[in-house]
């Protein structure tokens, strides 16, 4: 690309960025008395500063833009209950995200986030957290502080391990951990007494903790495409279990205790 082409491309970029900011500013003005603001799909590279003056906002949608970062000022929107920034280019989150104490739903899927700030563990009212399709290799060690969490989506990341504190998410009903790099699962997960759906397919698991027999409400356990050679017979004690998926493993025989569960469907070759 020669100098003229570079200048043309730069001018087009600046023009589109300016146009996107103007569209966003107009929407922000219109939302001056509203609790809901939709700035999705505007090709935004940055966020207008006037956005952070709308401290009454309860729902903010920033999906499908071109944002590479979230400004520190996001912490000013203390009344937010739902924040969605899916489908951007976000690489990290500011510590100020932990100031959004009223947040109940946080959607951050389809970005390039490799690490989460510890402050995210301060979101005591958070019920839904979606971080699918990012670049996470670890989670904050205090992730278990999110005591209100009901659904956690972490599929399609690069997670290699899970902190023991994940077993403190006592209200969690669904957790999606498929398509990561997990080779072990902490036994503390057996403390998730409300868990109904656990998806672990597409990992590197060679075994499951025997403590998994403690799941009293678990209905679906998805273990496809791992490296399992055996299953703990103690899974038969999970009285609510209805589906056990084990395709794509190295399991040669299934414990008789599991085969004898009349209400359990075992999906596997």
C-alpha positions in Angstrom: 0.0 0.0 0.0 1.6 3.3 -1.1 1.4 6.6 0.8 -1.7 7.9 -1.1 -3.6 4.7 -0.3 -2.5 4.9 3.4 -3.8 8.5 3.6 -7.1 7.5 2.0 -7.5 4.5 4.4 -6.7 6.8 7.4 -9.3 9.4 6.2 -11.9 6.7 5.8 -11.2 5.3 9.3 -11.4 8.7 10.9 -14.6 9.5 9.0 -16.3 6.3 10.0 -15.1 6.7 13.6 -16.5 10.3 13.7 -19.8 9.3 12.2 -20.2 6.5 14.7 -19.5 8.9 17.6 -22.1 11.3 16.2 -24.7 8.6 16.0 -23.9 7.4 19.5 -24.1 11.0 20.9 -27.5 11.5 19.3 -28.8 8.3 20.9 -27.4 9.3 24.2 -29.3 12.6 24.0 -32.5 10.8 23.2 -31.9 8.5 26.2 -31.5 11.4 28.7 -34.7 10.3 30.5 -34.5 6.6 29.7 -33.1 3.7 31.8 -32.3 1.7 28.6 -29.7 2.6 26.0 -28.8 0.6 22.9 -25.5 1.6 21.2 -25.0 -1.8 19.4 -23.8 -2.2 15.9 -22.6 1.3 15.3 -18.9 0.5 14.5 -17.8 2.5 17.6 -14.1 2.6 18.2 -14.5 4.7 21.4 -17.4 5.7 23.7 -18.6 9.3 24.0 -17.8 10.8 27.4 -21.3 12.0 27.8 -22.4 8.4 28.1 -20.9 8.3 31.6 -23.1 11.1 32.8 -26.2 8.9 32.4 -25.9 7.6 36.0 -29.6 6.6 35.9 -29.0 3.9 33.3 -30.0 0.4 34.2 -29.4 -1.4 30.8 -26.6 -0.7 28.4 -26.0 -2.5 25.1 -22.6 -2.0 23.4 -22.7 -5.3 21.3 -21.1 -5.6 17.9 -18.9 -2.5 17.8 -15.1 -2.2 17.4 -14.2 -1.4 21.0 -10.8 -2.4 22.1 -11.2 -1.4 25.8 -13.7 -0.3 28.4 -13.0 3.1 29.9 -12.5 3.5 33.6 -15.5 5.8 33.7 -17.8 2.8 33.3 -17.7 2.6 37.1 -19.8 5.8 37.2 -22.9 4.0 35.9 -23.6 2.5 39.4 -27.3 1.8 38.6 -26.6 -0.6 35.8 -28.4 -3.9 36.1 -27.4 -5.2 32.7 -24.3 -4.6 30.6 -23.6 -6.2 27.3 -20.4 -5.7 25.3 -20.4 -8.9 23.2 -18.7 -9.1 19.8 -16.1 -6.4 20.2 -12.3 -6.5 20.5 -12.0 -6.0 24.2 -8.7 -7.2 25.6 -9.1 -6.4 29.3 -11.5 -4.8 31.7 -10.9 -1.9 34.1 -10.8 -2.5 37.9 -13.7 0.0 38.0 -16.0 -2.8 36.7 -16.2 -3.9 40.3 -18.0 -0.6 41.2 -21.2 -1.7 39.4 -22.6 -3.3 42.5 -26.2 -3.4 41.2 -25.2 -5.4 38.1 -27.2 -8.6 37.6 -26.3 -9.6 34.0 -22.9 -9.1 32.4 -22.3 -10.3 28.8 -18.7 -10.2 27.5 -18.6 -13.0 25.0 -16.8 -13.0 21.7 -14.0 -10.6 22.6 -10.3 -11.2 23.2 -10.2 -11.0 27.0 -7.2 -12.9 28.5 -7.5 -11.9 32.1 -10.2 -10.7 34.5 -9.6 -8.0 37.2 -10.0 -9.2 40.7 -12.6 -6.5 41.3 -15.1 -8.5 39.2 -15.5 -10.7 42.2 -17.2 -7.7 44.0 -20.3 -8.0 41.9 -22.4 -9.6 44.7 -25.7 -9.2 42.8 -24.5 -10.7 39.5 -26.7 -13.6 38.4 -25.5 -14.2 34.8 -21.9 -13.9 33.6 -21.1 -14.8 30.0 -17.4 -14.8 29.0 -17.7 -17.3 26.1 -15.3 -17.2 23.2 -12.4 -15.2 24.8 -8.8 -16.0 25.6 -9.0 -16.7 29.3 -6.4 -19.1 30.8 -7.3 -18.6 34.4 -10.1 -17.1 36.6 -9.7 -14.8 39.6 -9.1 -17.0 42.7 -12.0 -15.3 44.5 -14.5 -16.1 41.8 -16.5 -17.9 44.4 -17.5 -14.5 45.9 -20.1 -14.2 43.2 -22.7 -15.8 45.5 -25.8 -14.7 43.5 -24.5 -16.3 40.2 -27.0 -18.6 38.6 -25.5 -19.1 35.1 -21.8 -19.0 34.2 -20.7 -19.3 30.5 -17.0 -19.9 30.0 -17.0 -22.1 26.9 -14.5 -21.7 24.1 -11.7 -20.2 26.1 -8.2 -21.5 27.0 -8.8 -22.3 30.7 -6.3 -24.7 32.1 -7.5 -24.9 35.7 -10.3 -23.6 37.9 -9.9 -22.1 41.4 -11.2 -24.1 44.4 -13.4 -21.2 45.3 -15.7 -22.0 42.4 -17.3 -24.5 44.8 -18.7 -21.5 46.7 -21.1 -20.5 44.0 -24.0 -22.1 45.9 -26.8 -20.7 43.7 -25.2 -21.8 40.4 -27.6 -23.8 38.2 -25.7 -23.9 34.9 -22.0 -23.8 34.1 -20.6 -24.2 30.6 -16.9 -25.1 30.5 -16.8 -26.8 27.1 -13.9 -26.3 24.7 -11.2 -25.3 27.1 -7.9 -27.0 28.2 -9.0 -28.4 31.5 -7.1 -31.5 32.6 -8.6 -31.6 36.1 -11.7 -30.4 37.9 -11.6 -29.3 41.6 -13.4 -31.6 43.9 -15.0 -28.4 45.5 -17.4 -28.2 42.6 -19.3 -31.0 44.2 -20.5 -28.4 46.7 -22.6 -26.8 44.0 -25.9 -28.1 45.5 -28.1 -26.2 43.1 -26.3 -27.2 39.9 -28.5 -28.7 37.2 -26.4 -28.6 34.1 -22.6 -29.1 33.9 -21.0 -29.0 30.4 -17.3 -30.2 30.3 -17.0 -31.5 26.7 -14.0 -30.7 24.6 -11.4 -30.7 27.4 -8.4 -32.8 28.5 -10.1 -34.6 31.4 -8.7 -38.1 32.3 -10.8 -38.6 35.4 -13.5 -37.1 37.5 -13.4 -36.4 41.3 -15.2 -39.2 43.2 -16.9 -36.3 45.2 -19.1 -35.7 42.2 -21.6 -38.1 43.8 -22.7 -35.1 45.9 -24.7 -33.4 43.2 -28.3 -33.6 44.4 -30.0 -31.6 41.6 -27.7 -32.3 38.6 -29.8 -33.3 35.6 -27.2 -33.2 32.7 -23.5 -34.0 32.8 -21.9 -33.5 29.4 -18.4 -35.1 29.1 -18.0 -35.6 25.3 -14.6 -35.4 23.7 -12.3 -35.8 26.7 -9.7 -38.4 27.6 -11.7 -40.3 30.2 -11.0 -44.0 30.6 -13.4 -44.7 33.5 -16.4 -43.2 35.2 -16.8 -43.1 39.0 -19.5 -45.5 40.1 -20.5 -42.9 42.7 -22.2 -40.9 39.9 -25.1 -43.3 40.4 -25.8 -41.4 43.7 -26.8 -38.3 41.7 -30.5 -39.0 42.0 -31.6 -36.3 39.6 -29.2 -37.2 36.8 -31.1 -37.8 33.6 -28.4 -37.4 30.9 -24.7 -38.5 30.9 -23.0 -37.8 27.6 -19.6 -39.5 27.1 -19.0 -39.7 23.4 -15.4 -39.3 22.2 -13.6 -40.7 25.3 -11.7 -43.9 26.0 -14.2 -45.5 28.2 -14.4 -49.3 27.6 -16.9 -50.2 30.3 -19.5 -48.4 32.3 -20.0 -49.2 36.0 -23.0 -51.4 36.6 -24.2 -49.0 39.2 -24.8 -46.4 36.4 -26.3 -49.0 34.0 -28.8 -49.9 36.6 -30.2 -46.3 36.9 -33.5 -46.6 35.1 -34.1 -42.9 34.7 -30.6 -42.2 33.4 -29.8 -42.0 29.6 -26.1 -42.6 28.8 -25.2 -41.2 25.5 -21.9 -42.7 24.4 -20.3 -45.2 22.1 
